[in-house]
Structure formats: structure tokens, C-alpha cells
Amino acid sequence: MEQLTALAINFLDLSAEASPWLLLGLLIAGLMKAWVPSKVLSKHLGQGKSAIIKAALIGAPLPLCSCGVIPVATELRRSGASASATSSFLVATPETGIDSVSVSYALLGPVFAVYRPFAAIMSAIITGLLVSTIKEEDIKSPHQDNADEKSNCCGNKEAIKIKEAPKETSSCCANKEVAPIKKENIFISKTKQGVYYASTKLIDDIIIWLFIGLVFASLVRTFLPEEFLLSYGSGLPAMLLMIVISIPMYICATASTPIAAGFIMAGLSPGTALVFMMAGPATNISTLGVIRNEMGSAVLIRYLLGVALCALGFALILDFALNFYDINISDQMKHSHELLPQWFGLSCAGLIAFLSIKPLRRLLIK
């Protein structure tokens, strides 16, 4: 009975931790759908190595976590981004961010504050390059939200919904009919379309994998004690074990920082803690399920391989450098603090649960 209670508490805690960032990610994805033309994304995040680098640099500063990045990356892929660029974005965005860098500096010191985002960006680029080696025919085509959009001469249903052309107008793209519309009305209309898309179609596509991921993470947190991990000490065996634990687990980059600080204080090496901070945010059951659904198994395998190898490689380099220059990370660490109040996180989780239940959602959203 006590374990079931602990499992329920951990599920609520994880939901409260993830939900604010998931809502932020849904909002960004919805506004991107409404405001950013697909041609722009295809141009900058299409094929080529430059698209992989751009995706990593764009994603690195965004304050999105493992769950929040999923809807944004899904929309990027469906808007024309290549599988390699999408994979690069999926690695860079949750592994680091403006918020996690500041928390890293506060809890782990300047070395981690600089090395962590560098490792995240390089990991994203390397993973993207790995995915780019897959033949195009082996990559799953992205889902199309509106298969009949091509039948419109404007190629965009949303543009027509702003103002329908009069019957006597021969062209559905008649600019003279759109021109009189006030700019503020267009802004409100397109923003509403983006919010509607995020709170209906997009959340329906990802909610099952998110729920499975949170349940699995709750099971890991409940039934895998920290003493089990700490008993393996440091070095490559501990790093490999950390990879196995971190890949299916849900954890945000910011939230992983105080946990990593606890690992270091308990005796794990900084490199082993870095593995947790890189592999944990970049991979979880939810992310892996969406990658397989949107891009296929071949992309998923190379994605996992890239994240795991980069986490191990940069962790080994960090431990070697710290020992070589005789830098003690423990001397730079401070105590952690709660970033967002739990009541706010639980409120966001309640809103997501409400939007995920279609009969209830229809009461609010027509």
C-alpha cells in the first residue's frame, strides 16, 4: 500500500514538473503552425549539414524540456524539416537552455555552466549527422494534418477562413478582398487558430506517449533507489548504468541539475552526473515513441546511438579534464531550490488532462 501511495505521489510530482513546459511547447508549436510558413522551415531546416547545425543552435537556448520539445519538433517535421535536423533539435533543446544554464551555474559552478551547453550542442550535431546517413526511402514520411489543403489555390485553409471571398469573385486568393481586413483582426484570428491546433490536434497526437512516459518514469523513481546507483561508484561501468537508467526516464534539463548535484555530493564523478543530465532530458519513453511514429525505427536507432555515445564521450572527457587540471566541482556547488510552485504545475497538469478528454474539451472549445 505504501509503494502504491509513493507511486501516485511520484506521478503527480512528475506531472506537475512537466506540465508547465509541455503547455509552453504546445503554445509555441501552435503559433508556429499559424504564423511560420512551411517554406521558411523547409528552406532553413531541410536537407544538408547546415540545417543540422541551425537546428541545434535554434533549439539550444529554448526553455523547453523533454515533454515540451515534443510538440514543437513534431510540427517542425510536419512543416518540412528533415529527419536529421529534427533529431538535432530534439537533442539540443531538452539537454540545455537558458534556464538550465543559469541553474547549472548556481548549483554546479562555472565549469558545468560552460561545458554543459557546449556538450549539448555538439551532441545534437553529431546525432543529426548520424541520422543523415540513413537513406531517404528508409525514413518515414511525416504525417499530414490536412491532406486536402493542396486542393485550394491558396494552399492554406487558414488563410481562407479569415475572410471568405464573395461569390462574384472568381479567385479564392483575391488579394483585394483580404486587404481591407484590419491587421489586429488577422493577428487575433491566426493566433486563435494556432492555439486551437495546439489544444486539439497536436495534443491528441502526443498525449498517449506522454502518459506512458510519465507512468514509466514514476515506476523508476519509486522502485529504483539511489543507493543502487551509487553502489556502482564512478567510471565507465557507472556511466553505462546511468545510460540504461536515463534513456527511458523522464527528466527536464533544469530539474536534472539538482539531482545531478546530489549524485556528485554522494560520490559519483561529475562525468557520470553529466551522462544523467544529457541522456535523461534527450530521451524518454514519450520522445522515443514520437520519433518512431513520425520518422521511423531507423531514425530512432541512430538517435539513441548518437545520444548514448555523445553522453559517454563528453562525460569521459570532462572527468579527464577535471583530474588533469585538478578542479574540484564539489567546492563550487550550492543547495538547490524549487523553480516553480507545485500548485502551478498541478494546475497545468489539470488543464492538459482536461484538453486530452475530448467530450470535456468540446464543452470549452467549439
Secondary structure, DSSP 8 states (H G I E B T S, - for coil): -HHHHHHHHHHHHHHHHHHHHHHHHHHHHHHHHHHS-HHHHHHHHSSSHHHHHHHHHHHTTS---TTTHHHHHHHHHHTT--HHHHHHHHHHHHH--HHHHHHHHHHH-HHHHHHHHHHHHHHHHHHHHHHTTS-GGGS-----S-GGGGGSSSS-HHHHHHS---TT-S-TT-HHHHTTS-HHHHHHHHHHHHHHHIIIIIHHHHHHHHHHHHHHHHHHHHHS-HHHHHTT-SSHHHHHHHHHHHTTS---HHHHHHHHHHHHHHT--HHHHHHHHHHHHH--HHHHHHHHHHH-HHHHHHHHHHHHHHHHHHHHHHHHHHHHTT--GGGG------SS-HHHHHHHHHHHHHHHSHHHHHHH--
